[in-house]
Amino acid sequence: MFDQGDILETALRGAAAGISFLLALVLISGEVRARVKRLGALFTFSVGVYVLTTGVALEPMFGPLLVVGTFFAIVATVFFWWFAAALFDDNFRWRWWRIAPLFLLPVLHVGTEITPDGLVSSTLLYIHLGINAVLFADVFRIAVVNAGDDLVDPRRRFRFVIAVIIAVFGLGIAAADIISSLYSIPRLLHIFHAATIFTMNMVFGAWILTSREALFAEAKPSALLGVGAASAASAISAADRPAYDRLEMLMAEGIYRQEGLTVAGLAEKVGIPEHQLRKLINGGLGFRNFSAFLNARRIDDAKLLLGDPANARKQVLQIALDLGYGSIAPFNRAFKDATGKTPTEFRKDMLA
């Protein structure tokens, strides 16, 4: 029989799961089928399953389906990691190390369940929790690092919301999992756990729904990626045209080659507030981050320099420094993202 605590916890978990499943449905609906929306739907769905399967009163009701539910609950952190990486990194790419935790975490969980209590079981448990902590830490890094480079205002604000969720909620869940594995948790803490997830789902859902289009819109840079400045200028409003003309003049003079150039520094040279320049580059030109805006010009220059026989003996590092990169690594990364080849490979093909 359910007591009042069971009923309250079940109600909270049911409401939280309902919000999660509704968010998943909203994210996969609509005309735009962006990858980040699909990953967001996968994450919110897994949160709903996690909320239901971790309830003391609800767990016995799942029967054989508990195995499937447990899998989604275990890998919810992985889906959150994927979602955050795809949302905040416009150059998100699938790599083997992104896929590995999806298989590793369930294996560790099964190992913990089938081994007798002791050193082996405890070691597997702490490895499992350690991987979750690393994924949470990487989401925090992704959200905070380069936040100033982000030109999409709702997404910039969302970065700090995610950072707070990680710092408060993620670490709290990790601590609760450790404590529950070692000690018996009072019913009140189970209710508090359910209430916390319900509250976070409400906040998370409200934020996503009110900022959905801006958060998940695809980048469509036009001015500097082959369509031509004239085509981009036609979409600039009359009020922004003077600022756009000054920006184009500075870019033509090569300001994009200045090492350490920031949005604030460029806004000062253009003579407009920083928020106005962010809106101009994002809304007017279609770039979602400042680095992509600079790289569009820098990579075009790099192609010319690398393909010029007169520069055949010039080191790639020197070319990178001349273009405004502080080191060779970001230049190599940006060049390969844009062309599919490293600068050295590109030069070899051009000069062959």
N, C-alpha and C positions, 0 to 999 in steps of 0.2 A: 504493500500500500504506500502511496505517496504521502509524505507529510507536507507541511506548508513550505518548508525549505526546498523540497523537491519540485513542488509546483512553481515556486518563484524562479528557481534556476532554469527549469524547463521552459518557462515563458520567455525569459530573457534570451536563452539560447535559440529558441524558435524564432523570436523576432530578429535577432542578429543574423541568423542563417537566412531568413527571408530577405533581409536587406541585401546580403551578399549575393544571393541567387538573382535578385532583381537587377542588381548592378551588372552582373555577368550578362544578363539578357539585354540590357540597354547597350552595353559596350559592343556586343556582336551584331546589334541591329543597326539599321540605317544604311545609307548608300556607300559611305566610306568604309572600306575593309582594311584599315591600316593594321600593320603587324602589331604595333604597340597596343591597339585596342583589343586584339585577340589575346595577347599576353595578359592584359589587364583583366579580361573576362576569365581567363584560366586561373589567375590569382584569386579573384573574388569568389569564384566557384569553390576553389580549394579551401578558402577561409570558411565558407558556409559549411562544408563537409567537416572541417576541423572542429568548428563550434559544436556540431551535433555529436560527433564521435567521441569528444572528450568529456561529455556530460555523464556524470555518474548514473543518473536516473535514466538517461536515454540510451546508453551503450547497449544494454541487454535487448533492446527492441530491434537492433539491426540484423541480428542473426548472421547468416552466411555473408550478407552484404558488408559486414564489418571489415572484412579483409580489404575490399575495394575502398571503403571509406577511410580506413587506416592509411592506405597508400597515399591518397590525396592529402590527408592531414599531415603526413610525414614530409611530403615534398612541397608543402605550401610555401616554405621559406625559399625554395629554389624558384618557384614561380614568381614570388615577390622580387627576387633578385633579377630575374629576366625582365620583368615588367619595368623596374626602375632603370635598368641599363638601357633598354630600348627607348624609354621615355626621355631620359636625360642625355643620352649619347646619340647624336644624329648619325654617327658612323658605326653604329652597332652592327657587329658581325657575329655569326655563329662560329664558335670554335669548339674543339673537343673538350676543353676544360670547362666550358659552360654546360655541357651535357653531362659530364661525369657525375656531379652530385646527385642528379636525378636517379642514378642507379646505385650510387654508393650509400646514400642515406637509408633506403629500404633494406639493403643488405646488412648494414650495421644494426638496424632495428630488429631484424629477424635474428641476427646473432645474439643480440642482447636477450631476446625472448627465449631462445632455445638453450642457451648455456646456463648452467646452475649459477646461483648467486655466489659471487666471489670476485676474484681479481679480474678474470677475463670479462665477465659481464659488466663490471664497473668500468673497465678500460674501454670497452666498445661503447658504452653509454656516454662517457666523457668525450670520446672521439666524435660521436654523433653531435653532441651539444657544441663541441669546439668548431665543427664545420658550420653549424648554424650561426655561431657567433662570428665566424669569418665572413659568411655571406651578409649578415647584418652590417658588419663593419665596412664591407665593400660598398653596400648601398649608401651608407653614410658618406663614404669617400666620393662616390659618384655624384651624390646630391650636393655636397658642399664645394668640392673642387670645381673650379671653372664656373661657379654660379654667376660671377660677374660677367662672364663671356656670353651668357644666355640672353637672347634678344626678345624672347617671348615672355611678356610680363606675367601671365598666369602661371607659366611653368617655372619662372624664377621664384615666385612666392611658394609654389608647390614644393620646390626643393627643400625649403626650410620646414614646411609641414612634415615632409617625409623624415627629415633629420630629427625632428622632435619625436615623431612616432618611434623611430629607431632607438633614440636615447632613452625614452621612457617606457614605451610599450614593449619593444623587442627585447630589451634587457630584462624587463620584468617577467616576460613569458619564459625566457631562458632560465632565470632564477627559480621560477615556480616549478619548471620541469625538473630541475636538479633537486629541489626540496621534496617534491612529490615522490621522486625515486628513492629517497632516503627515509622519509618520515610520512606519517599519516596526516593529511591536511584536514583541518576542521571544515565542516560544511559551510561556514560563513565565508571562507576563502574561495570555495567553489562558486558561491553566489557572486562574490566580488569579481571573480575572474569573468563570469558570464556578463555581468553588468559593464565591466570595462570594455569587453569586446563589442557589446551592443553600442556603447557610447562612441567608440572609435569608428565603428561602421557607419553610424549616423553622420559623424563629421566628415569622414572620408567620402561617403556617398554624396553628401551635399556639395562638397568641393568639386568632385569630378563632374557632377551633373550641371553645375553652374558654369564651369570653365571647360566643358567637354570639347567644343570645337577648336578653341585656341590651343588646348593641350595636345590634341591628337591630330591636328592638321599636318599634312605633309609639306615638307620644304619644297618651294617652287622658285628658286632663284632664277632671275631672268636677265638682269642687267649685265652681268659679268660672266655669263656662262654660255655665250654663243648667240643669244638672241639679239644682242646689241643694245647699247645704251639708249639709242633713240626710241626703241620699242618700250624699254622700261620707263623712260621719261614721260611717255604718253599716258601712263597710268598714275603719275604723280599729281596730286592735287595742286591747284593754283597757289594755295597758301604755303605748300611745302616746296614749290618750285625754286625759290631763291636759295633755300638751304641745299636742295639737291644739286643745283648748279655749282655752288661753292664746294660741295663734297666731290663732285666730278672733277672739278679743277684741281683740287688737292690730290685726288687719286691719279690724275694724269701727270702731275708733277712727281709722283712716286712716293707719296707719304706712306703708302702701305709697306714700303721697305724699311720703315723705321722700326728698330728692334724695341720690343716692349710696348708697342703702341696699344693703348686701351681705348675703350669706348669713351671714357671721360676725357682722355687726352685729345681724341679726334673731335669730340663735341666742342671742346674749347677752341680748337683751331677753326672749326666750321662757324663758330659763333652762335651756337644754339644750346639749350639745356640738354643734358645727357638723355633724359627720357624721350625727348623729341627725336634725337638722333636714333635711338633704339627703335622707335616706332617707324621712322623713315626707312631704315635698313631692313627691318622685318616686314612691316606692312606694305611699304612701297616697292622694295626690291626682292622680297621673298626669302631672305636669309634668316635662319632660326638661331644662328650663333655668330659671334663676331669673328671667330677664327675662320669660319667658312667664307665670310665676306672678304677677309684679307687673302686667304689662300686662293680664291678664284683668280685674283690678279697675280699673286706670287707664282703660282704653278704655271700660268701662261708664260711668264717671263722665264721661268726655269726651263721650259721646253725649248724656248729660243736659244738660251745660253748653252744648254746641253747639246743641242743639235748643231751648234756653230763650230766648224772645224778650227776656228781661231782660238776657241776655248778648250781644245782637246786635251791640253796638258794642265788645265786649271783643275784643282782639287774640288771634288763635290762639296766638301766641307766649306770651302771658301765661297762657293756659289750660294750655299745655304745661308752663310753669314751675310753675304751681300744682299740677300733677299729679305733680311730681317729676322731670320730664325736664330735663336740663341744657341742651338746645337744641331748636330746632324740628325738626331733621332726624330724630333718632330717633323723635320723636313722630309725624311724618308717615309714616315708614316703618311703625311699629307699627300706626298707625290704618288705613292702607291695606291692610296684610296682613290685618287683622281684618275690615274692612268692604268692601274693594274700592274705596273712595273716599278721596280726600284729606279732611282735616278741613274745608277750605273748601267742597268740593263737598257734603259731608254737611250742613253748616250751611245752604247755599243750598237744598238739597232740603227740609230740615226746616222752614225758615222761609218757604218759598214759599207 
